[in-house]
């Protein structure tokens, strides 16, 4: 969820709408992993303003069932 990326206040980041635990993409998709890494390295070079988050256009090609899982956090 993009909200979590925003709350951690990274100095710069790219964001992907993918299931948690898959930061580079689908398992065994080397080309996809390399493309994500290229985007991340490009962001390191191009982002000038601290806190910038770039939404990258990659799509999760497997089923979208992961989107129906809701993460509930409890405020204390």
C-alpha positions as CSV (number, residue, x, y, z in Angstrom):
1,X,0.0,0.0,0.0
2,X,1.3,3.4,-1.0
3,X,0.2,4.7,2.4
4,X,2.9,2.7,4.1
5,X,5.6,4.0,1.8
6,X,4.5,7.5,2.5
7,X,4.4,6.9,6.3
8,X,8.0,5.7,6.4
9,X,9.1,9.0,4.8
10,X,11.9,7.6,2.6
11,X,14.3,10.1,1.1
12,X,13.2,8.8,-2.3
13,X,11.4,5.7,-3.5
14,X,9.6,4.0,-6.3
15,X,6.2,2.4,-5.6
16,X,4.7,-0.7,-7.2
17,X,1.2,-1.9,-6.8
18,X,2.3,-5.5,-6.0
19,X,1.7,-7.9,-3.1
20,X,3.9,-7.3,-0.1
21,X,7.0,-9.4,-0.1
22,X,7.6,-9.1,-3.8
23,X,9.7,-6.0,-4.2
24,X,11.2,-7.0,-7.6
25,X,8.1,-8.7,-9.0
26,X,6.9,-12.2,-9.8
27,X,9.2,-15.2,-8.9
28,X,11.6,-16.3,-11.6
29,X,10.9,-13.3,-13.9
30,X,14.5,-12.1,-14.4
31,X,13.6,-9.5,-17.1
32,X,10.9,-8.0,-14.8
33,X,13.4,-7.9,-11.8
34,X,16.0,-6.2,-14.0
35,X,13.4,-3.6,-15.2
36,X,12.4,-2.8,-11.7
37,X,16.0,-2.4,-10.7
38,X,16.7,-0.1,-13.7
39,X,13.7,2.1,-12.6
40,X,15.0,2.2,-9.0
41,X,18.5,3.2,-10.1
42,X,17.1,5.8,-12.5
43,X,15.1,7.2,-9.6
44,X,18.3,7.6,-7.6
45,X,19.7,9.7,-10.4
46,X,16.6,11.8,-11.2
47,X,14.8,12.5,-8.0
48,X,15.9,15.9,-6.7
49,X,13.3,16.6,-3.9
50,X,13.5,14.6,-0.7
51,X,10.4,12.5,0.0
52,X,9.6,12.0,-3.6
53,X,7.8,8.7,-4.5
54,X,7.5,7.7,-8.1
55,X,4.7,5.4,-9.1
56,X,6.0,3.0,-11.7
57,X,3.7,1.5,-14.3
58,X,4.5,-2.2,-13.9
59,X,1.6,-4.6,-13.5
60,X,1.3,-7.8,-11.5
61,X,0.5,-10.4,-14.2
62,X,-0.7,-13.1,-11.9
63,X,-4.3,-13.1,-10.6
64,X,-5.4,-10.1,-8.6
65,X,-6.7,-12.1,-5.6
66,X,-3.9,-10.5,-3.5
67,X,-5.8,-7.1,-3.8
68,X,-8.7,-8.4,-1.8
69,X,-6.6,-9.1,1.3
70,X,-7.0,-6.2,3.7
71,X,-4.3,-5.3,6.2
72,X,-5.7,-4.0,9.4
73,X,-3.6,-2.0,11.7
74,X,-4.6,-1.2,15.3
75,X,-3.7,2.2,16.7
76,X,-2.7,2.2,20.3
